[in-house]
Amino acid sequence: MVDVECGDWWEPSAAPEATTEGSSATSAAAGAEAEEPKSQQKKGKRGKQNDGEAKPAKAAKKSREKKRRQQRAAKANTACAERAELVQTGNEGAMKVLWEAFTSTMAETLSDIEMDVLRPQVGHFKQPVSFNGKYGEGHQFGDFLAASLGLKKGATIKMPSSPGSCSVLVVCGGALRCIELINSIKTANITQRGSLAKLFAKHMKLKEQTEMMKSRVVSIAVGTPARVKALLDAEAFSLENTLVCVDATFQDSKARTMFQLKEINLALCQLLQTHILPALFEGTNICLY
């Protein structure tokens, strides 16, 4: 008979103990795995709750922004209407509109002394008294121009005596508006055929336009501020005895005038500073449409 020591007898029981420990660890891991989806579910619920709270806040923010845009648009429309009314009152009103637009843009660029030198006088303006149409309307521009020049029915604009000058210079905000006013001029039949000039970038290159203006006799030139300034800088033509007409009251599809379009307004004011306003003291006249 073999003697069995206590230690030898208990050896086989060590495996069940290890199994028990392993099963406990497995159970704990399973419990942890089971808890993970629950925590994710809680996070998901919190995220949905936050999204639900954020939607009304976003909607309220959009509503406030829309209201501010509407208020700005209403304010701009009111300002445009006031300017148009002033322009229609005559020379003093037109002078006020132009000068306020110019000084508000160039206040940081020019000193008070430089401003005073450029300040126009009422006598420089030629707002028509006999024009009964609506300012800013493209199809009525030819009639407005005829009234500004004092033309009788059927009469045409007097042609300049030599190339390098024009009888009328019209300044618009863009090429499409230039085309619209040119068509109105043609319809009004106030100029000789072939004496109109288009002065904007999409029509011809600057060099070609410079050569054209130097060599042609032009009755009416219609262009954008930047291109007109570039041509005058290049001495392509002069403003001597010219009537300058600024398309000031026309509003685009977003109810903005030239004065409200930053780049165009700046180009216009630079054109006024360097060429148009100084020319007013040398025989040039100006009107606003």
KEVOBA-248045 format. One record per residue: x, y negated, z of N, C-alpha, C in turn. Coordinates in steps of 0.02 Angstrom, whole numbers, plus 50000, padded with zeros to 5 digits. Example, Ala and Ser with C-alpha at 12.3 -4.5 7.8 and 13.67 -1.06 7.14 Angstrom:
# residues 2
 n_east n_north  n_up ca_east ca_north ca_up c_east c_north  c_up
  50660   50284 50390   50615    50225 50390  50660   50165 50390
  50642   50112 50354   50684    50053 50357  50645   49998 50394
***
This chain:
# residues 289
 n_east n_north  n_up ca_east ca_north ca_up c_east c_north  c_up
  50042   50059 50000   50000    50000 50000  50044   49939 50000
  50028   49893 49956   50070    49834 49947  50043   49779 49991
  50091   49750 50026   50071    49692 50068  50064   49630 50026
  50013   49592 50038   50001    49530 50001  50006   49472 50048
  50051   49424 50031   50060    49365 50073  50004   49314 50058
  49994   49277 50108   49939    49227 50101  49951   49181 50042
  50016   49161 50034   50032    49115 49979  50017   49146 49912
  50036   49214 49905   50024    49247 49841  49949   49254 49828
  49912   49266 49879   49840    49277 49870  49803   49214 49847
  49828   49157 49871   49795    49093 49854  49819   49063 49787
  49870   49093 49758   49894    49066 49694  49841   49063 49640
  49802   49118 49631   49752    49116 49578  49700   49060 49586
  49688   49040 49648   49637    48989 49660  49659   48919 49640
  49723   48909 49623   49749    48843 49604  49718   48820 49538
  49705   48867 49493   49676    48849 49428  49607   48818 49433
  49562   48848 49474   49496    48817 49482  49501   48747 49509
  49551   48735 49555   49558    48667 49582  49577   48618 49527
  49623   48638 49484   49644    48595 49428  49585   48581 49382
  49545   48634 49371   49486    48628 49328  49437   48578 49357
  49431   48580 49424   49385    48534 49457  49408   48462 49449
  49475   48452 49457   49502    48385 49448  49494   48361 49376
  49506   48407 49328   49499    48390 49257  49427   48372 49241
  49381   48411 49269   49310    48398 49255  49289   48331 49283
  49319   48313 49342   49303    48248 49372  49328   48191 49328
  49389   48200 49302   49418    48149 49258  49377   48142 49194
  49356   48202 49168   49316    48201 49107  49250   48166 49118
  49220   48180 49177   49156    48149 49194  49164   48073 49200
  49220   48052 49231   49232    47980 49240  49241   47946 49172
  49278   47980 49127   49289    47952 49060  49224   47947 49022
  49184   48000 49030   49118    48000 48996  49074   47944 49022
  49080   47935 49090   49040    47881 49121  49062   47813 49096
  49129   47806 49088   49155    47741 49063  49133   47729 48991
  49134   47786 48951   49111    47779 48882  49037   47762 48879
  49001   47790 48926   48929    47776 48927  48914   47704 48947
  48959   47677 48990   48949    47608 49013  48966   47557 48959
  49012   47575 48913   49033    47528 48860  48975   47505 48817
  48935   47551 48791   48878    47527 48751  48831   47482 48790
  48823   47497 48855   48779    47454 48896  48806   47383 48900
  48873   47377 48910   48903    47310 48914  48898   47274 48847
  48907   47314 48793   48900    47285 48726  48829   47262 48714
  48782   47303 48739   48712    47283 48732  48698   47218 48769
  48727   47211 48829   48718    47150 48868  48747   47090 48831
  48809   47101 48802   48840    47047 48764  48797   47028 48703
  48771   47080 48669   48728    47067 48612  48666   47027 48631
  48637   47044 48688   48579    47008 48712  48596   46935 48727
  48655   46926 48760   48676    46858 48775  48688   46818 48711
  48720   46852 48659   48733    46818 48595  48669   46797 48561
  48619   46842 48563   48554    46826 48532  48521   46768 48569
  48529   46770 48636   48500    46717 48676  48532   46649 48659
  48600   46651 48652   48636    46589 48634  48616   46564 48565
  48608   46613 48517   48587    46593 48450  48518   46562 48451
  48475   46592 48492   48407    46565 48499  48407   46495 48527
  48455   46481 48573   48459    46414 48602  48492   46365 48553
  48539   46391 48511   48576    46348 48465  48533   46324 48407
  48487   46366 48384   48446    46348 48326  48407   46284 48336
  48370   46276 48392   48335    46213 48403  48382   46153 48407
  48442   46163 48437   48491    46109 48443  48516   46087 48374
  48530   46137 48331   48552    46121 48262  48498   46085 48223
  48436   46109 48232   48380    46078 48197  48370   46005 48219
  48378   45994 48285   48371    45926 48312  48427   45881 48285
  48488   45909 48280   48544    45870 48254  48533   45851 48181
  48509   45899 48142   48495    45886 48071  48441   45833 48064
  48391   45838 48107   48337    45789 48106  48362   45718 48121
  48407   45713 48170   48436    45647 48187  48478   45620 48130
  48518   45663 48099   48560    45642 48043  48517   45618 47984
  48463   45656 47970   48417    45636 47917  48385   45569 47931
  48366   45558 47993   48335    45495 48013  48384   45437 48004
  48448   45449 48023   48499    45397 48015  48511   45380 47941
  48512   45433 47899   48520    45422 47827  48462   45381 47798
  48403   45398 47821   48344    45362 47798  48346   45289 47821
  48369   45278 47882   48375    45209 47907  48426   45169 47868
  48484   45202 47852   48536    45168 47813  48510   45152 47742
  48473   45201 47713   48446    45190 47646  48395   45133 47646
  48353   45132 47698   48303    45079 47703  48336   45011 47711
  48389   45009 47752   48426    44946 47762  48459   44923 47697
  48488   44971 47661   48520    44954 47597  48469   44929 47546
  48411   44961 47544   48358    44940 47498  48334   44869 47514
  48328   44855 47579   48307    44789 47600  48358   44736 47579
  48423   44753 47588   48477    44707 47569  48476   44695 47493
  48465   44749 47454   48462    44742 47381  48404   44698 47360
  48347   44708 47392   48288    44668 47375  48300   44594 47392
  48332   44582 47448   48346    44512 47468  48395   44479 47419
  48446   44517 47397   48494    44490 47349  48459   44474 47282
  48416   44521 47261   48381    44510 47198  48337   44448 47201
  48304   44438 47257   48261    44379 47266  48303   44315 47264
  48360   44317 47297   48404    44259 47298  48429   44242 47227
  48448   44294 47191   48473    44283 47122  48420   44249 47080
  48358   44270 47089   48303    44244 47049  48283   44172 47068
  48306   44149 47126   48289    44080 47146  48328   44028 47106
  48382   44049 47074   48420    44002 47034  48495   44002 47048
  48528   43950 47030   48601    43946 47035  48627   43951 47107
  48595   43917 47153   48618    43919 47223  48613   43988 47252
  48557   44022 47239   48548    44090 47264  48599   44137 47235
  48611   44132 47170   48660    44175 47137  48730   44163 47165
  48746   44100 47176   48812    44084 47204  48820   44114 47274
  48767   44111 47314   48770    44139 47382  48780   44214 47380
  48744   44249 47337   48750    44322 47332  48821   44341 47311
  48847   44309 47259   48914    44327 47234  48968   44311 47286
  48963   44254 47318   49015    44233 47364  49015   44276 47427
  48957   44294 47452   48953    44337 47511  48983   44406 47496
  48967   44433 47438   48995    44498 47419  49071   44494 47412
  49095   44440 47383   49167    44432 47373  49204   44423 47439
  49180   44379 47482   49215    44365 47544  49213   44424 47592
  49158   44462 47593   49154    44520 47638  49204   44575 47617
  49219   44578 47553   49265    44629 47528  49338   44607 47534
  49351   44543 47521   49420    44518 47518  49442   44481 47581
  49403   44483 47634   49419    44446 47695  49486   44466 47725
  49504   44529 47721   49567    44553 47750  49626   44544 47703
  49612   44528 47640   49664    44521 47590  49685   44449 47579
  49636   44404 47579   49649    44334 47564  49642   44291 47627
  49682   44239 47631   49678    44192 47686  49620   44143 47674
  49603   44104 47725   49549    44055 47718  49565   44003 47664
  49629   43984 47661   49650    43934 47611  49642   43963 47540
  49662   44026 47531   49655    44058 47465  49582   44065 47446
  49540   44079 47496   49468    44084 47483  49439   44017 47461
  49459   43964 47494   49433    43898 47478  49451   43877 47407
  49510   43896 47385   49532    43879 47317  49488   43913 47265
  49465   43973 47281   49425    44012 47234  49350   44000 47239
  49328   43965 47290   49256    43957 47301  49222   43923 47241
  49171   43957 47212   49138    43927 47154  49089   43872 47174
  49068   43834 47126   49019    43780 47137  48954   43798 47102
  48901   43767 47124   48835    43780 47096  48834   43767 47021
  48871   43716 47000   48872    43698 46929  48905   43751 46884
  48941   43798 46914   48973    43851 46875  48923   43905 46853
  48864   43906 46885   48816    43959 46872  48764   43937 46821
  48742   43987 46780   48692    43973 46728  48636   44024 46731
  48599   44024 46787   48542    44068 46792  48485   44041 46749
  48453   44083 46709   48402    44059 46663  48338   44038 46700
  48310   43984 46678   48247    43959 46707  48187   43991 46672
  48196   44005 46607   48140    44028 46566  48130   44104 46565
  48172   44141 46600   48166    44214 46599  48112   44236 46649
  48062   44271 46625   48006    44293 46667  48005   44368 46678
  48057   44402 46655   48060    44475 46662  48084   44496 46731
  48095   44561 46738   48118    44589 46802  48193   44599 46800
  48227   44570 46848   48300    44576 46852  48320   44649 46863
  48375   44668 46830   48401    44736 46837  48375   44786 46786
  48319   44770 46753   48291    44815 46702  48335   44814 46639
  48358   44873 46620   48403    44877 46562  48374   44851 46498
  48312   44869 46483   48282    44851 46419  48265   44776 46413
  48268   44740 46469   48253    44668 46467  48316   44625 46468
  48374   44657 46468   48436    44619 46475  48448   44572 46415
  48432   44595 46355   48442    44552 46296  48402   44487 46301
  48341   44492 46326   48300    44432 46335  48329   44387 46389
  48355   44418 46442   48387    44379 46496  48446   44340 46469
  48487   44374 46429   48547    44342 46402  48529   44285 46355
  48478   44296 46315   48456    44243 46269  48432   44182 46308
  48397   44194 46364   48373    44139 46406  48431   44103 46440
  48482   44141 46461   48540    44111 46494  48578   44066 46446
  48581   44085 46383   48617    44046 46332  48574   43992 46300
  48509   43992 46318   48464    43942 46290  48450   43953 46216
  48449   44016 46195   48438    44031 46124  48363   44028 46108
  48348   43999 46052   48279    43999 46028  48264   44066 45994
  48200   44081 45986   48180    44145 45956  48210   44152 45886
  48243   44208 45875   48274    44222 45811  48345   44197 45804
  48369   44157 45852   48438    44131 45848  48488   44182 45874
  48549   44177 45851   48603    44221 45873  48657   44182 45910
  48697   44218 45947   48750    44188 45986  48804   44159 45940
  48828   44101 45956   48881    44070 45917  48946   44110 45925
  48977   44126 45870   49038    44166 45870  49098   44123 45890
  49148   44153 45923   49210    44117 45939  49246   44098 45875
  49286   44047 45879   49321    44022 45820  49381   44065 45800
  49407   44104 45848   49467    44144 45833  49467   44209 45873
  49506   44259 45850   49511    44322 45888  49542   44309 45958
  49535   44359 46002   49564    44353 46068  49519   44316 46117
  49455   44309 46100   49408    44278 46146  49339   44306 46133
  49292   44293 46177   49224    44317 46168  49176   44264 46196
  49116   44261 46167   49067    44212 46190  49036   44233 46257
  49024   44298 46264   48993    44325 46325  49031   44387 46348
  49044   44391 46412   49073    44451 46443  49024   44477 46494
  49003   44539 46485   48956    44571 46531  48994   44625 46571
  48988   44621 46638   49024    44669 46682  48973   44714 46716
  48980   44780 46703   48933    44831 46731  48971   44880 46775
  48932   44920 46811   48962    44969 46857  48988   45031 46824
  48962   45050 46766   48984    45112 46734  48971   45113 46660
  48999   45163 46625   48994    45167 46552  48921   45176 46529
  48883   45218 46564   48814    45229 46544  48772   45166 46548
  48784   45127 46601   48748    45064 46607  48770   45015 46552
  48833   45016 46534   48857    44974 46479  48819   44990 46415
  48812   45055 46400   48776    45076 46340  48703   45053 46342
  48673   45058 46400   48603    45037 46407  48595   44962 46392
  48640   44921 46418   48635    44849 46406  48652   44831 46334
  48699   44867 46305   48716    44855 46235  48656   44869 46190
  48621   44924 46204   48561    44940 46165  48508   44885 46171
  48502   44857 46231   48454    44803 46241  48474   44740 46202
  48539   44726 46200   48564    44669 46161  48549   44678 46087
  48560   44739 46063   48546    44753 45992  48471   44745 45977
  48430   44768 46023   48357    44762 46014  48335   44689 46012
  48366   44648 46054   48349    44577 46057  48373   44540 45995
  48420   44570 45958   48445    44542 45895  48474   44471 45905
  48517   44464 45955   48545    44398 45971  48619   44392 45951
  48644   44443 45917   48714    44441 45897  48723   44469 45828
  48775   44448 45795   48789    44472 45728  48812   44545 45730
  48797   44580 45678   48814    44651 45674  48890   44661 45675
  48912   44707 45715   48984    44723 45718  49024   44678 45763
  48991   44634 45799   49028    44587 45842  49024   44606 45916
  48996   44664 45932   48993    44689 46001  49055   44731 46016
  49080   44725 46077   49139    44764 46097  49123   44803 46161
  49142   44867 46162   49132    44910 46220  49198   44916 46257
  49199   44892 46318   49262    44891 46356  49257   44936 46417
  49261   45001 46405   49264    45049 46460  49307   45108 46440
  49331   45145 46489   49382    45196 46477  49360   45252 46431
  49296   45272 46435   49272    45329 46396  49265   45314 46322
  49268   45251 46304   49258    45232 46233  49324   45233 46194
  49375   45199 46220   49439    45195 46186  49495   45192 46238
  49555   45207 46216   49613    45200 46260  49630   45126 46270
  49662   45111 46324   49678    45041 46341  49719   45007 46286
  49768   45042 46259   49810    45012 46207  49769   44995 46146
  49724   45041 46126   49682    45029 46067  49634   44971 46079
  49606   44968 46139   49561    44912 46154  49597   44846 46156
  49658   44847 46181   49699    44786 46182  49711   44759 46112
  49730   44803 46067   49742    44784 45997  49677   44760 45964
  49622   44794 45979   49557    44775 45950  49537   44705 45972
  49542   44691 46038   49520    44625 46063  49565   44569 46039
  49628   44584 46027   49674    44533 46002  49661   44516 45928
  49635   44565 45892   49628    44556 45819  49557   44542 45796
  49507   44556 45838   49437    44549 45817  49405   44486 45846
  49355   44461 45810   49313    44407 45836  49252   44440 45868
  49243   44431 45933   49191    44466 45971  49141   44415 46000
  49078   44429 45989   49027    44385 46018  49011   44407 46090
  48999   44471 46101   48983    44497 46168  49025   44558 46182
  49060   44557 46239   49098    44614 46262  49065   44640 46326
  49054   44706 46329   49022    44737 46386  49068   44790 46414
  49086   44784 46478   49133    44832 46505  49129   44840 46581
  49171   44885 46606   49176    44899 46678  49229   44855 46710
  49225   44841 46775   49273    44795 46807  49346   44814 46798
  49362   44878 46809   49432    44899 46806  49461   44891 46736
  49423   44911 46685   49449    44907 46617  49453   44834 46593
  49403   44794 46611   49405    44723 46592  49465   44689 46624
  49479   44704 46687   49537    44674 46721  49602   44695 46687
  49606   44759 46669   49667    44784 46636  49679   44748 46570
  49625   44736 46533   49631    44701 46468  49650   44628 46477
  49621   44596 46528   49639    44526 46541  49711   44521 46568
  49732   44570 46607   49801    44572 46631  49850   44577 46571
  49828   44615 46521   49870    44625 46461  49862   44568 46411
  49822   44517 46429   49810    44459 46387  49780   44479 46319
  49736   44530 46322   49702    44552 46261  49652   44500 46237
  49622   44463 46283   49577    44408 46266  49574   44360 46324
  49545   44302 46313   49540    44251 46365  49467   44239 46382
  49455   44204 46438   49388    44188 46460  49371   44114 46447
  49409   44083 46404   49397    44012 46390  49329   44002 46357
  49288   43960 46387   49221    43944 46362  49176   44006 46356
  49187   44053 46401   49148    44115 46400  49094   44114 46454
  49037   44144 46440   48986    44155 46492  48996   44226 46519
  49013   44231 46583   49022    44296 46615  48956   44315 46650
  48932   44374 46634   48870    44399 46664  48885   44461 46706
  48870   44459 46771   48883    44516 46815  48816   44552 46829
  48816   44616 46816   48756    44658 46824  48746   44673 46899
  48724   44623 46936   48727    44626 47010  48668   44659 47043
  48609   44658 47013   48549    44683 47048  48528   44753 47027
  48560   44781 46976   48541    44849 46954  48558   44900 47008
  48511   44947 47020   48520    45001 47069  48523   45068 47033
  48571   45110 47053   48576    45176 47023  48524   45224 47052
  48530   45288 47037   48481    45337 47060  48477   45343 47136
  48531   45321 47171   48532    45322 47244  48520   45252 47274
  48492   45208 47232   48474    45140 47254  48535   45100 47276
  48592   45108 47242   48653    45071 47258  48670   45023 47201
  48690   44963 47220   48713    44914 47171  48789   44918 47164
  48817   44878 47120   48890    44876 47113  48924   44858 47178
  48893   44815 47218   48923    44792 47280  48925   44847 47334
  48886   44900 47325   48883    44954 47374  48925   45015 47355
  48952   45015 47296   48996    45069 47274  49069   45046 47286
  49101   45077 47333   49164    45052 47360  49216   45037 47307
  49232   45086 47265   49285    45077 47215  49266   45025 47162
  49204   45028 47140   49181    44980 47088  49178   44910 47117
  49154   44904 47178   49150    44838 47211  49220   44808 47219
  49268   44849 47241   49337    44824 47249  49366   44802 47181
  49354   44842 47129   49379    44823 47063  49347   44758 47039
  49282   44751 47052   49247    44689 47033  49276   44629 47069
  49287   44636 47134   49313    44580 47174  49384   44562 47153
  49424   44611 47135   49492    44597 47110  49489   44561 47042
  49440   44581 47001   49430    44547 46937  49408   44474 46949
  49364   44464 46996   49342    44396 47013  49401   44354 47038
  49442   44384 47081   49498    44348 47112  49550   44327 47060
  49569   44373 47017   49625    44360 46972  49606   44324 46908
  49544   44331 46885   49527    44303 46819  49463   44261 46819
  49407   44289 46842   49343    44255 46831  49336   44191 46872
  49348   44195 46938   49339    44135 46979  49386   44078 46960
  49451   44092 46947   49494    44037 46923  49471   44007 46857
  49442   44050 46813   49420    44026 46747  49359   43980 46752
  49322   43985 46806   49263    43942 46815  49282   43868 46817
  49342   43855 46839   49365    43785 46844  49396   43760 46778
  49393   43803 46726   49422    43785 46662  49371   43792 46605
  49307   43788 46623   49255    43788 46571  49214   43851 46565
  49232   43903 46602   49193    43966 46600  49132   43959 46646
  49078   43992 46627   49017    43994 46669  49001   44065 46688
  48957   44073 46738   48940    44140 46762  48866   44143 46778
  48837   44203 46770   48768    44216 46791  48763   44287 46817
  48713   44300 46858   48702    44366 46886  48636   44394 46860
  48637   44459 46843   48576    44490 46819  48553   44544 46868
***
